[in-house]
Amino acid sequence: MRIFCQADLVRPSATQFATNYITINNILNKKAELRQLFTSEEWYNSRFSESEEGKIIESRVLDHRFWDAMERVQSINEPLCSILRIVDTEVVPTMPILYDMFHIMKEKISKLKGKKWLLKIINHKWDVTLSRPLHQA
C-alpha cells in the first residue's frame, strides 16, 4: 500500500479525535492511489486479495458510496476539528476567541445539507457547558 500511496494513511496524533480526522483526510487524498492499488495485478497476485478481509476492503474501496460517505464525514469533522486544534494549543489563550469560533463553526455546519441533527447536539452541549456568565466574562 505504501508503494501506491507513497505515504502512511494513519499518523498517530496527540488526541484520538485528531488522529481519526487526519486519517480520513489522508484516505481521501489518496483515493486515486487506493483505487489503483485494488485494481492492480500486484493486488490480485497477493495473498490478501483472496482473504475475506481483503475482499471486503477491496469492495469498499471500489464502491463510490464509500467515498461519498467519507466526504460527508470529513465535511462534518473539518469545522469541529478546526476549533479543537486551536483550543488544544497552549500558545494562545482560547477562551476570548472561542465564542467567535463557535459561531463560525455553526455557520459552516449549517451550510451542509441535512445536518440539523448535528447543530441540535452542538447547541445542547454549548447550552449545558459553556453558556454561563463565568465563561462569557
Buried (B, 14 or more C-beta within 10 A) or exposed (E): BEEBBEEEBEEEBEEEBBBBBBBBBBBBEBBEBBBEBBEBEEBEEEEEBEEEEBEEBBEBBEEEEBBEEBEBBBBBBBBBBBBBEBEBEEEEEBEEBBBEBBEBBBEBBEEBEEBEEBBEEBEEEEEEEBEEEEEEE
